[in-house]
């Protein structure tokens, strides 16, 4: 017991270390975005005013000149003296310069990684900002040094722990014994309210779940793919123990939803036109970086596919992020067909396993979510929390695999009868298709744009290569008929 105060203090210090690291990353990311976006937005606005009068060569020169002047004015904070004659903006200017130099160094490292990844098909087509290595070397080193120091202290504190607490194999064996304690071997006559039978789940709910909730709320870098994978894994572990009726579990899932919703709301993905981008130095890089961040966020949302409900995933990923932020951006760059296709590929790749690709949820099955209430008339009842993910692409399939989740009180025969209505199936499938229709339409628009370029004299070898990439995207979205039509239009001979 004499060590408890030291352990409590150590735990508080480690928690603060993690919180400070997360808040520092968020703060730096916000400041970097503000610095660049304010400067570029001022330049874009100046260039736009000139380009409204025309887009001739002379107008482009005038727009670039106006943009340069606006950027200079934006970056030069005026001298503002306080009552003691000190310049209040001096520190702000120094901070802006320091952050600009740090961004320059990170960009140089990112460029080096891209050069080194040439030949890696997965890495080569990634856009700037998509990498989740936002933390600087100095920040990473400082965090690791402090963490290692605390781990060393913890090792010393636990050095005299008995074997039953210090040996992992013994701890795992004890966990197994406690987990099955009070549970009949044949599973019969098990009382769900028996505290002995719920010993380990109860401990997880009371001890582990609050710790995880704190980590999710205050320490999780939502744009880090590595940290998001860890958060998903930890949450999945907790769900295996804690019942769905747990209020603490519902609060955890609500916190995850809130964090993603806030991140989407704060994200800016520019919709500058190609002419505006051409007139403003650095605008192309900033736009690409902001788009890359949106892809990173979309990919991280999709990692929660087995934990968050389908309606929640759809609202966050498809409605708010894809429809509200990402598609407006790629529509603005459609005249640059190469960039537009590359960025659309990244969108679809980030949804792989959820709404795209052979491993997409629902490609081989239909998954229906029910609430704890009566589902009413099925597809339109208030009790239905979700709907059908997708229908098997194999048109010759003679069966459907249903997976029922939740405690609806329905029996299997009721579900089978309800789903036997083809109108219900068609209505549910149509609802799901509409969620992705805007993305499919954009891919088809890219095909029409490419066709016009081919008609205007662009080489067949170039258009064929781009057409193959478009065809692959349609296949990934399970739009096989449209993929075949595009292949015929561009005379692509290979199979889908």
Rosetta blueprint (number, residue, H / E / L):
1 X L
2 X L
3 X L
4 X H
5 X H
6 X H
7 X H
8 X H
9 X H
10 X H
11 X H
12 X H
13 X H
14 X H
15 X H
16 X H
17 X H
18 X H
19 X H
20 X H
21 X H
22 X H
23 X H
24 X H
25 X H
26 X H
27 X H
28 X H
29 X H
30 X H
31 X H
32 X H
33 X H
34 X H
35 X H
36 X H
37 X H
38 X H
39 X H
40 X H
41 X H
42 X H
43 X H
44 X H
45 X H
46 X H
47 X H
48 X H
49 X H
50 X H
51 X H
52 X L
53 X L
54 X L
55 X L
56 X L
57 X H
58 X H
59 X H
60 X H
61 X H
62 X H
63 X H
64 X H
65 X H
66 X H
67 X H
68 X H
69 X H
70 X H
71 X H
72 X H
73 X H
74 X H
75 X H
76 X L
77 X L
78 X L
79 X L
80 X L
81 X E
82 X L
83 X L
84 X L
85 X L
86 X L
87 X E
88 X L
89 X L
90 X H
91 X H
92 X H
93 X H
94 X H
95 X H
96 X H
97 X H
98 X H
99 X H
100 X H
101 X H
102 X H
103 X H
104 X H
105 X H
106 X H
107 X H
108 X H
109 X H
110 X H
111 X H
112 X H
113 X H
114 X H
115 X H
116 X H
117 X L
118 X L
119 X L
120 X L
121 X H
122 X H
123 X H
124 X H
125 X L
126 X L
127 X L
128 X L
129 X L
130 X L
131 X L
132 X L
133 X L
134 X L
135 X L
136 X L
137 X H
138 X H
139 X H
140 X H
141 X H
142 X H
143 X H
144 X H
145 X H
146 X H
147 X H
148 X H
149 X H
150 X H
151 X H
152 X H
153 X H
154 X H
155 X H
156 X H
157 X H
158 X L
159 X L
160 X L
161 X L
162 X L
163 X H
164 X H
165 X H
166 X H
167 X L
168 X H
169 X H
170 X H
171 X H
172 X H
173 X H
174 X H
175 X H
176 X H
177 X H
178 X H
179 X H
180 X L
181 X L
182 X L
183 X L
184 X L
185 X L
186 X L
187 X L
188 X L
189 X L
190 X L
191 X L
192 X L
193 X L
194 X L
195 X L
196 X L
197 X L
198 X L
199 X H
200 X H
201 X H
202 X H
203 X H
204 X H
205 X H
206 X H
207 X H
208 X H
209 X H
210 X H
211 X H
212 X H
213 X H
214 X H
215 X H
216 X H
217 X H
218 X H
219 X H
220 X L
221 X L
222 X L
223 X L
224 X L
225 X H
226 X H
227 X H
228 X H
229 X H
230 X H
231 X H
232 X H
233 X H
234 X H
235 X H
236 X H
237 X H
238 X H
239 X H
240 X H
241 X H
242 X L
243 X L
244 X L
245 X L
246 X L
247 X H
248 X H
249 X H
250 X H
251 X H
252 X H
253 X H
254 X H
255 X H
256 X H
257 X H
258 X H
259 X H
260 X H
261 X H
262 X H
263 X H
264 X H
265 X H
266 X H
267 X L
268 X L
269 X L
270 X L
271 X L
272 X L
273 X L
274 X H
275 X H
276 X H
277 X H
278 X H
279 X H
280 X L
281 X L
282 X L
283 X H
284 X H
285 X H
286 X H
287 X H
288 X H
289 X H
290 X H
291 X H
292 X H
293 X H
294 X H
295 X H
296 X H
297 X H
298 X H
299 X H
300 X H
301 X H
302 X H
303 X L
304 X L
305 X L
306 X L
307 X L
308 X L
309 X L
310 X H
311 X H
312 X H
313 X H
314 X H
315 X H
316 X H
317 X H
318 X H
319 X H
320 X H
321 X H
322 X H
323 X H
324 X H
325 X H
326 X H
327 X H
328 X H
329 X H
330 X H
331 X H
332 X H
333 X L
334 X L
335 X L
336 X L
337 X H
338 X H
339 X H
340 X H
341 X H
342 X H
343 X H
344 X H
345 X H
346 X H
347 X H
348 X H
349 X H
350 X H
351 X L
352 X E
353 X L
354 X L
355 X L
356 X E
357 X L
358 X L
359 X L
360 X L
361 X L
362 X L
363 X L
364 X L
365 X L
366 X E
367 X E
368 X E
369 X E
370 X E
371 X L
372 X L
373 X L
374 X L
375 X L
376 X L
377 X L
378 X L
379 X L
380 X L
381 X L
382 X L
383 X L
384 X E
385 X L
386 X L
387 X L
388 X L
389 X L
390 X L
391 X L
392 X L
393 X L
394 X L
395 X L
396 X L
397 X L
398 X L
399 X L
400 X L
401 X L
402 X E
403 X E
404 X E
405 X E
406 X L
407 X L
408 X L
409 X L
410 X L
411 X L
412 X H
413 X H
414 X H
415 X H
416 X H
417 X H
418 X H
419 X H
420 X L
421 X L
422 X H
423 X H
424 X H
425 X H
426 X H
427 X H
428 X H
429 X H
430 X H
431 X H
432 X H
433 X H
434 X H
435 X H
436 X H
437 X H
438 X H
439 X H
440 X H
441 X H
442 X H
443 X H
444 X H
445 X H
446 X H
447 X H
448 X H
449 X H
450 X H
451 X H
452 X H
453 X H
454 X H
455 X H
456 X L
457 X L
458 X L
459 X L
460 X H
461 X H
462 X H
463 X H
464 X H
465 X H
466 X H
467 X H
468 X H
469 X H
470 X H
471 X H
472 X H
473 X H
474 X H
475 X H
476 X H
477 X L
478 X L
479 X L
480 X H
481 X H
482 X H
483 X H
484 X H
485 X H
486 X H
487 X H
488 X H
489 X H
490 X L
491 X L
492 X L
493 X L
494 X L
495 X L
496 X L
